[in-house]
Amino acid sequence: MEDTTTAQTTLCPSAKPEFVDAVVFGVVAGAAAAPHIAYLKQPLPITDELLAKASPVTPAEIFRAATSCAQLGCQHFDGKDCRLAMRIVEKLPAVVEQLPPCSIRRDCRWWQQEGKAACMRCPQIITDNYSPSEQLRQAADPAINLQS
């Protein structure tokens, strides 16, 4: 019998805060023209009160959240890998020179799959971004194919 107390959960670092069992691991900081993620020392459970404090904007405009990877239930998952993580690494420039102080890294699908390359791009990912760069828009679009 598997010991579920030590089983690892693979987390999606691009979850909507409203998803079941989501945790906040970062807060959007910086200017509107150049937002970035400020990472929390520990992930925080998302409560109805926290979601309400985001009003009038969406929670995903101000929080980066993670929850269990949906795998085949996600449009970005190809049965083996997260294509979103792959596109982010392929299409976006690194925005930091050192690994950010991320509290979900050991369980993060992007880290497990793409390693340091994903982490160096992660601070620029804002889940609800209404004016993304063309590169970011392409990276987030599941219809865009990766280069062969």
PyMOL commands that set and color helices and strands:
alter all, ss='L'
color gray80, all
select helices_A, chain A and resi 48-53+59-62+71-73+83-91+105-107+109-114+116-119+122-124+134-140
alter helices_A, ss='H'
color red, helices_A
select strands_A, chain A and resi 11-15+23-29+36-45+63-68
alter strands_A, ss='S'
color yellow, strands_A
deselect
rebuild
show_as cartoon
